[in-house]
Amino acid sequence: MTMSPPHMAGNYAPVTEELTARELSVTGRIPPELTGWYLRNGPNPHDAASGHWFTGDGMVHGVRLDGGRAVSYRNRWVRTSTFTDGASPYGADGSRDLTAGVANTHVIRHAGHTLALVESSLPYELTTELDTVGPYDFDGALRTAMTAHPKTCPRTGELHFFGYEVTGEPYLTYHRADANGELLLSRPIDVPAPTMQHDFALTAAHVVFLDLPVVFDREAAISGGMAFRWSDDYRARLGVLRRDDPHGAITWFEIAPCYVFHTLNAFDEGDRVILYAMRYPELWRTGSDTFTEATLWRWTMDLTTGTVREEQIDDRAAEFPRVDDRLLTLDSRFGHATVSGKSRLTGAGGALVRYDLHTGAHTAHEFAGGLVPAEAVFAPADETLTGSGYLMTYVYDHGTDRSSLTILDAADMTAPPVAIIQLPQRVPYGFHGSWLPDPKP
């Protein structure tokens, strides 16, 4: 009997239909102040099994909330040139097609544009109904791929991001666009080799780059597998660049070998830069089919002494860390992460964790066996910045093979969900999303 690979079985397996459903069934009460779209992106191969979970075609699942109602659900593939025409990122002659990609990792909004992202190509713009508009390159100004984890500065509205390349230098380029979507800055950054730089961090005064020992492996790429492997020969380091001197020198801090897929937040504290992130002790040493567990760590980089302190904050394995996006770059007291891991395969149940980064305490919402949460996004309840708001996440039920959009009170994690919105089909495990409230009139 032929066994499906793990990323093509259970709730990792793709769904085959694009649906639109209206007036969804709700248990509980949807907070009436939540008016907008909850969108989440993830891999969903449309015509054949992909070689790795990370490489499936992007599909965005969205729920529309309005005045206490779950107005609609819809899911749509992102119709990239790879999806529609089978385009490849690299031609036989080595040419680069930045429009070719799977756009499967994140979905954000900036300057009025909803963008589906993957780190290996250009973003793809979507309509409010999740139809694909086409590749988005900042009016021709962006000439590299774009990270799936850009950061919007809540003070300036600027979008900070980067692109990395594996076939030639510069291996890393830092970009900045203003609040209106004009690309203002593209600055190459010198790194020794092509590494997988999945995420970075932003403070009010600095940009933090993560140059870590997961390095491009040409033989693995040719074989069709994940094109990166752990390297004992590559140093792990964090680079700090001043935002007011974007072409200036970068201060590098060597750290213990590790890998970071996702940062939680970063902020300035005098002459120090504080970074919170989910740390893996290593990644993909012998292959890309298994993962070690990540836990929350803190790095304190002293720009005066050039030293760095590394501390483990929690020993509970978790991923997909998020803060209230309005507190990005600032000393946010609270952060959130998802505990699912092995429960995605076993149905043992998962949890959402709320970290109090000031006291070190943490509380969790434990889901019953069979219920597995995805990444949770923070949706503010009002204009204050006190942590009042909601966590929104897709939850998969192993027992019924269905999914819901579950809303929790972020300030009362042990309470039952505020609302559970039943969806017309399951939502496969995926990556990242956003709460996109309607613009204020």
N, C-alpha and C positions, 0 to 999 in steps of 0.2 A: 504494500500500500504506500502510495506517495504522500508524504506529509507536506503540508503547506509551511513555508517559512513563518516564524512568529509574527512578522509584520504584515502577513496576509491572512491571518487567522483571527477568530474571535472578534473583538471590537476594534482590532487593528485593521481588519479587512475593509475594503472600500464599500460604499453604498453605490448603487447603480443608477438611481433616479435623481433628477432635479425636481424638487417639489415646491409648491406654494400652498400653504394652508392658512386659513384665516380663523380668527376668534378661537384661540386655543383654550383648552380646559385648564383651570387654575385651582389648586388647593391652597387655601390661605388667602392673603391679600397683597397684591402688588402695590408697593408704595406709590401713591399718585404723583409724587414729585419726579419719578423716573419716566421721562419721556425722551425716547431716542431709540437707537439701535445697539443691541449687543451682537458683535460680530466676532467670529473666531475662525482662524485659518488652520489648515492641516493637510497632510498628504492623502490623496485619494486616487490611485492609479485608474485611468479610464479605459484602457484597452488591453493591458497585459500587466503581469506582476513586475513591480520594480525590483531592482537589485538590492535595495536597502530602504528602510522606512523613511529615511530622509529625502528620498528622490522621487516620491510619488507626485503626480500632478496636484496642484493646489485646489482645494475646494473650500469656499467660505460658507459657513452656516450662520444665519442671522435671525434674531427675534426682535420684532418691533413692539415696543411698549409705549402706551399713550394713555395718560389719565387713569391709571389703575387697570388697564386692559392689556392682555397679550394679543395685540392686533393681528400679528401674522408671524409665520416662520417661512423662510425660504433658504435653499442651498443651491449654489451655483459653482461649477468649475471655473477657474480663472483661465480664460482662453488665450494662453500665450502662444507664440509662434511654435513652440515645441509641442503644445497640445494640438493645435490645428494643422500644422504642416510637418511635424517631426523635425523641426529645426534643431541643430546641434550648436552648443556654445563655441565649438572650435571646428573650423573647416580643415579639410585635408592639407591645405597649404599653410596651416597654422593661424589663419585669420580668426578674429574674435567677433562673435555676434552677441552683443550684450542684450539683445531682445530675447534670446533663446534661454529658457529656464522654466522652472516649474512654479514659481511664485506661491510657495506652499507654507510659509513659516509665520508670517505676522500680517496684520491688517491695521492700518492707522489712518488718521486724517490730519492733513496739514494744508493750510492755505486754501481750504475748501475742497481739496482733492482727497478722495478715499483711495489708498494705495495698498495693494497686495505685494508682499515683500518676500524675497529670498536672497541670501547673501551672495549668490553666484551670478546675478544678472541685474538688469534694471527693474525697477518697480513696474507694476501694471496698475493702471487706474481703473476703478470700478464706478458704476453709477450707484445711486442710492438703492436701486433695485438689484444690485449685485451683478449687473451685466458688465461685460468687459469693454472698456473704451479702447485701451491699447497701451503700449509701453509709455512710460513717463520718464523724461530725461531733463526736466527743468529747462524746457525750451532749447534743447540741444547743448546745454552747458555741462551736463554730467557725462563724463567719458570713462567712468569706471563702473563696476558693479556697486551695489549699495547694500550695506548691512541690513539685516532684518530687525535690528535693534537700535534705530535712531532715537535720539533723546530731544524732546522739546523743552526748552528752557521756559519755565512758567513766568519768569520776569520779563524776558525780551520777546518771547514767541519764536525765537530762532530754532531751527532744526539742525542739530549737530549729528553727523554720521560719518562713516568711513566706507571705503571699499578695499578689498584685498585681491591680489592677483597671484597666480601660482606659476605662470609660464615665463615671467620676466619682471625686471624691476621697472618702476617702484612696486614693491610687494604690498605696500600699504599707503593709502592716500586719505587724508582727513579733509572733510568737507563741512561747509556751513552755509545754510540758506536762511534768508530773513523770513519774517512772519508772513510776508506776501508771496513767498515761494521763489524768490530770486536767489540763485546760487551765487554767493558772494566770495567764497573761498574754496580753493582746492590746493592742498599743500602735501606734497610727497613726504613720507616719513621713512627714514633709513632703518630697516631691520635686516638681520643677517640672512634670513631664509624665508621662504613662503610658509607661514604657519596659519593654522585655522584660527582666525580671530573672530569669534562669533559675537561677542558683546564688548562693550566698553562702559565707561561711566562719565558722568558730568557733575561738576559742582558749580557753585555760583562764580568761581574764579578760575577753574581748571578743567582740563579734559584728562581722563585717565585711560591709557591704553594697556591691554593685557597681551604681552608677547610671551606665549607659553609653549611648552615642548610637545605640541601635537603638530607634526610637520608634514608637508605634502610629500607623498610617496608615489613616484611616477609609475612604478611597476604595479602597485595596487590600482592606480587609476586605469591603466591599460587593461587590466584583468576585469574591469567593470565593477569592482567593489568600491567601498568607501576609500577615498583617495588620500587619507591622512592616517598617520601612525604615531604612536608615542616614540620619543627619542630621548635616550639618556644623555646624549651629547649636546642637547640644546638647553641653554640656560632659561630659567623662568624669571621673568622680571615684569615690573609695572612701570609705565612711563607717564610722567606728569608734565603737561604743557599748559602754560598760562593762556587763558582765553583772550587777555588784552594784548598778547604778543604771539599771535598764532604762527608766525614764521620764526619764532625764537627757538632756543635750545630746549630739548626735552631732558628732564631729570629722570634717570632710570634707577630703580630700586630692585636689586636682586632678592628673590624670595625662594623659599623651599619649593622643589619641583611639585607641580600640581596642574590641574586644568580647571577652568571656569567656563561653563556655558553661559551662565546668567548672573548678572549683578543685581543686587537689591536696590542699592542707592549709594550715594557718596555725598560728602559735604566738607566744607572747610571749617577748621577750628584753629584760628590764629595762623601759625606757620605750618600747621599740619593738615594733611588731607586724609579723611577717614573713608574707607571703602568697605561696604558689606557685600558679600557674594556667596554663592553656593560653590564649595570647593570639593573637587574630586582629587584623591591622592595620586591617581594616574588615570589615563584613558587610552584604550585601544592599543595596548602593548602588543598583543598577539593577533588581534582582529577587532572588527567593529560590531560584532553581534552581541556582545555583553557589556554591561556597564558596572563599575563599582558604584557605591552609594555616595551621594553628595550631602554635605552638612554645611550649616551656616558658619562662616568665619568673618573676622574683621581684620583689616590691615590698616595700620596707622603709619603714614609716611610723613616724616619730619623733614621739611624742605630746608631747614637750617642746618641740621646735623647730617643729613643724608642717610639716616637710618630708618628702618622699618620694623614695626612690631606686628607679629602674626598671632592671632588668638582664635581658638574655636569657641563659638558662642553657644552652640547647641549640639547635642549628639544624636538628635533625631534625624534620620535620613529624609530629605525633602528636596523639592525642586520647584521651578516656575515661581520665583520670588517676585512680589509686586508691592509697591507702595501706592498711596494716593498720588496720582500723577501731578497734582498741584503742588506737592511737596518734593518733587524731584529736584535735586541739587541742594536741598536744605536738610537740616537735622530733623528728619521725620521720626517721631517717637515710635510709630507702629509700622510693622511690615508683615507681609503674609506670604505663605508658601503652601504647596500642596504635597501631601503624603499619599502616594499611590503605589509607585514602584511595582513590587511583585503582585500586589492585589489586582493589577490590571489583567494578569493572567489567571490568578487563582480565584478572584471574586471575594477575597477575604475582607473587603471594605477598606476605605481610605479615610483621610482626614484633611481638614484645612487648619493650619496653624497660624495664630496671630502672635507675633513677637513684640514684646515691649522692649525696645532697644535702649531705653533709658534705665530700666530696672533689671533687665535680664530675665524677667518672667515671661512665660508664654502660656497661652490657653489654646484649646483645640476644639473644633467641631468634629466629632467622630461619627462617621457614617456607618450604618449597619452593614453587616455582611452582605456582599452582593452589590453594594452601591459604591461606585468608584468616581471621585471627583476629578475634574481636569483643572487647568490653571484657573485661579480665581482673580477676577478684575474688580478693583474698588470703584464704586459709584457713589459720589458724595450725596449726602442727604440735603445739604444746604450750602451756603456760601462760606461757612466757618471752616477753619482748618484744625479742628480739635479731634479728628478721627471719627466723627459721626458720619455714618454711611453704611453701605451694603457691599457684600461680596457676591458676585455673580459668577456662576460656573455651570458648565454642562456636566451632568452626572449620568453615568451609564449604570443600568440595572442588569446585572448578570442573569437574574432570575426571569425577567420578562424580555430581555434583549431589546429594550427600549431606552430612550434617553429623556432627560428633563433639563430645563433651565431652572436651577435652584438659586434662590436669593436668601442670604443670611444677613442678620444684623451684625455688622462687624464689631460692635461694642459689646455684644453678648453672644459669644461664640458657642456657649453650651446650650443656648435656647434652641427650640425647634426652628426649622426654616420659616422665614417670613412668608415665602411663597414658593410653590413648586409648579412649574408650567410644563405640562405634558406636551411632548413633541410628536409629530406624526411618524417619525422614523428615528432610528438610533443615529447618534452623531459619533463617528469613529474617533478614536483617540487622535489628538492632533497637538498643535503647538500653542500659538499665542493669539490673543485677540484684544479688543478694546471696547469700552463703553463709550459710545459716541452720542452724547446728549444733543438734542436739537439746539441750534444756535439761538441765542436770546434775541428777541425782536429789538 
